[in-house]
């Protein structure tokens, strides 16, 4: 397997951040609970096979 260069790595990272942000929007839009809807007491994340958050959350993201 070939090594991933910096540009490819950033593209993959941004895709994973976008997926977590889309999950956050979906949870909020489909929630019926006032705890989720009004207080925003929830989180989303994408994890790797070892259970580590991938990638680390960006500032302002409602993900873990």
TORPA-4810 file (N, C-alpha, C, O; in nm, 3 decimals):
<nodes>
NODE_1_0.085_-0.118_0.000_0.000_0.000_0.000_0.089_0.124_0.000_0.188_0.130_0.074_X
NODE_2_0.056_0.220_-0.081_0.138_0.341_-0.090_0.105_0.438_0.023_-0.004_0.435_0.081_X
NODE_3_0.201_0.523_0.053_0.183_0.622_0.159_0.088_0.732_0.112_0.082_0.764_-0.007_X
NODE_4_0.015_0.788_0.206_-0.079_0.898_0.175_-0.005_1.029_0.192_0.058_1.052_0.295_X
NODE_5_-0.012_1.115_0.091_0.055_1.244_0.102_-0.032_1.342_0.181_-0.146_1.310_0.216_X
NODE_6_0.020_1.459_0.209_-0.047_1.557_0.295_-0.180_1.604_0.236_-0.275_1.627_0.309_X
NODE_7_-0.187_1.619_0.106_-0.310_1.666_0.042_-0.420_1.561_0.055_-0.533_1.594_0.091_X
NODE_8_-0.387_1.436_0.027_-0.486_1.328_0.040_-0.532_1.314_0.184_-0.650_1.291_0.210_X
NODE_9_-0.440_1.326_0.276_-0.474_1.316_0.418_-0.572_1.427_0.459_-0.667_1.401_0.532_X
NODE_10_-0.549_1.548_0.413_-0.639_1.660_0.446_-0.776_1.641_0.383_-0.877_1.676_0.444_X
NODE_11_-0.780_1.587_0.262_-0.910_1.560_0.197_-0.989_1.457_0.277_-1.108_1.475_0.300_X
NODE_12_-0.922_1.350_0.319_-0.989_1.247_0.399_-1.035_1.304_0.532_-1.147_1.278_0.576_X
NODE_13_-0.950_1.382_0.597_-0.985_1.443_0.725_-1.107_1.532_0.713_-1.198_1.526_0.796_X
NODE_14_-1.110_1.615_0.609_-1.224_1.704_0.589_-1.352_1.627_0.558_-1.461_1.668_0.599_X
NODE_15_-1.340_1.515_0.487_-1.458_1.432_0.460_-1.513_1.371_0.589_-1.634_1.365_0.607_X
NODE_16_-1.424_1.328_0.679_-1.470_1.271_0.806_-1.532_1.378_0.896_-1.632_1.351_0.963_X
NODE_17_-1.476_1.498_0.897_-1.534_1.608_0.975_-1.673_1.641_0.919_-1.767_1.662_0.995_X
NODE_18_-1.685_1.647_0.787_-1.814_1.677_0.725_-1.917_1.569_0.759_-2.034_1.601_0.783_X
NODE_19_-1.876_1.443_0.762_-1.968_1.334_0.797_-2.019_1.350_0.941_-2.138_1.333_0.967_X
NODE_20_-1.930_1.383_1.034_-1.970_1.404_1.173_-2.063_1.524_1.186_-2.159_1.520_1.263_X
NODE_21_-2.037_1.630_1.112_-2.123_1.749_1.117_-2.260_1.719_1.057_-2.361_1.768_1.108_X
NODE_22_-2.265_1.640_0.949_-2.394_1.601_0.891_-2.473_1.513_0.987_-2.595_1.527_0.996_X
NODE_23_-2.405_1.424_1.059_-2.473_1.342_1.160_-2.533_1.431_1.268_-2.645_1.407_1.314_X
NODE_24_-2.460_1.532_1.308_-2.507_1.624_1.411_-2.635_1.696_1.366_-2.730_1.707_1.443_X
NODE_25_-2.636_1.744_1.244_-2.753_1.812_1.190_-2.871_1.717_1.182_-2.984_1.754_1.214_X
NODE_26_-2.846_1.593_1.140_-2.954_1.494_1.129_-3.013_1.460_1.265_-3.134_1.451_1.279_X
NODE_27_-2.927_1.443_1.366_-2.977_1.416_1.502_-3.065_1.531_1.548_-3.174_1.508_1.599_X
NODE_28_-3.019_1.654_1.530_-3.096_1.770_1.574_-3.228_1.782_1.499_-3.332_1.806_1.561_X
NODE_29_-3.227_1.765_1.367_-3.348_1.782_1.287_-3.452_1.673_1.313_-3.572_1.699_1.303_X
NODE_30_-3.408_1.552_1.346_-3.503_1.442_1.364_-3.539_1.416_1.510_-3.618_1.327_1.539_X
NODE_31_-3.481_1.493_1.601_-3.508_1.469_1.743_-3.648_1.514_1.782_-3.703_1.609_1.727_X
NODE_32_-3.702_1.444_1.880_-3.831_1.482_1.938_-3.814_1.526_2.083_-3.904_1.586_2.142_X
NODE_33_-3.699_1.498_2.138_-3.671_1.530_2.277_-3.630_1.676_2.292_-3.544_1.724_2.217_X
NODE_34_-3.691_1.747_2.388_-3.648_1.885_2.411_-3.504_1.895_2.462_-3.439_1.998_2.445_X
NODE_35_-3.455_1.788_2.524_-3.316_1.789_2.570_-3.222_1.801_2.450_-3.124_1.875_2.454_X
NODE_36_-3.252_1.728_2.345_-3.169_1.734_2.224_-3.200_1.860_2.146_-3.108_1.931_2.104_X
NODE_37_-3.326_1.889_2.126_-3.369_1.997_2.038_-3.334_2.135_2.094_-3.283_2.220_2.021_X
NODE_38_-3.360_2.158_2.220_-3.344_2.292_2.277_-3.211_2.313_2.350_-3.150_2.419_2.340_X
NODE_39_-3.167_2.210_2.422_-3.047_2.224_2.504_-2.922_2.178_2.427_-2.809_2.205_2.470_X
NODE_40_-2.942_2.108_2.316_-2.832_2.056_2.233_-2.741_1.961_2.313_-2.619_1.966_2.301_X
NODE_41_-2.805_1.874_2.394_-2.730_1.780_2.476_-2.713_1.648_2.401_-2.780_1.549_2.431_X
NODE_42_-2.622_1.647_2.304_-2.591_1.528_2.227_-2.456_1.548_2.160_-2.402_1.659_2.160_X
NODE_43_-2.401_1.441_2.104_-2.275_1.452_2.031_-2.271_1.345_1.924_-2.343_1.245_1.931_X
NODE_44_-2.187_1.365_1.825_-2.164_1.267_1.718_-2.014_1.257_1.694_-1.939_1.349_1.727_X
NODE_45_-1.972_1.146_1.637_-1.830_1.129_1.604_-1.813_1.013_1.507_-1.902_0.929_1.492_X
NODE_46_-1.700_1.010_1.441_-1.659_0.900_1.355_-1.539_0.834_1.425_-1.446_0.903_1.465_X
NODE_47_-1.543_0.702_1.439_-1.437_0.629_1.509_-1.365_0.534_1.416_-1.424_0.485_1.319_X
NODE_48_-1.237_0.508_1.445_-1.162_0.409_1.368_-1.182_0.271_1.430_-1.257_0.256_1.526_X
NODE_49_-1.116_0.171_1.375_-1.132_0.033_1.421_-1.086_0.012_1.564_-1.129_-0.082_1.631_X
NODE_50_-0.998_0.100_1.613_-0.948_0.089_1.751_-1.031_0.168_1.851_-0.999_0.171_1.969_X
NODE_51_-1.138_0.233_1.804_-1.224_0.309_1.893_-1.179_0.451_1.918_-1.233_0.519_2.005_X
NODE_52_-1.081_0.496_1.844_-1.032_0.634_1.858_-1.111_0.726_1.766_-1.145_0.688_1.654_X
NODE_53_-1.142_0.845_1.813_-1.212_0.943_1.730_-1.123_0.979_1.612_-1.006_1.011_1.630_X
NODE_54_-1.180_0.974_1.493_-1.103_1.003_1.372_-1.183_1.093_1.281_-1.285_1.047_1.230_X
NODE_55_-1.147_1.211_1.258_-1.033_1.285_1.314_-1.073_1.353_1.444_-1.191_1.348_1.482_X
NODE_56_-0.979_1.415_1.514_-1.017_1.491_1.634_-1.116_1.601_1.599_-1.114_1.653_1.487_X
NODE_57_-1.202_1.634_1.693_-1.309_1.731_1.663_-1.253_1.871_1.634_-1.158_1.916_1.698_X
NODE_58_-1.314_1.938_1.537_-1.277_2.078_1.512_-1.347_2.169_1.611_-1.447_2.129_1.670_X
NODE_59_-1.297_2.290_1.630_-1.363_2.384_1.722_-1.507_2.411_1.679_-1.534_2.431_1.560_X
NODE_60_-1.598_2.410_1.774_-1.738_2.441_1.745_-1.820_2.323_1.697_-1.941_2.338_1.677_X
NODE_61_-1.760_2.208_1.677_-1.832_2.090_1.629_-1.907_2.026_1.745_-1.853_2.018_1.855_X
NODE_62_-2.030_1.980_1.723_-2.108_1.913_1.825_-2.073_1.765_1.829_-2.156_1.683_1.870_X
NODE_63_-1.953_1.730_1.786_-1.912_1.591_1.789_-1.819_1.566_1.908_-1.765_1.660_1.967_X
NODE_64_-1.803_1.439_1.942_-1.719_1.402_2.058_-1.576_1.440_2.030_-1.489_1.417_2.114_X
</nodes>
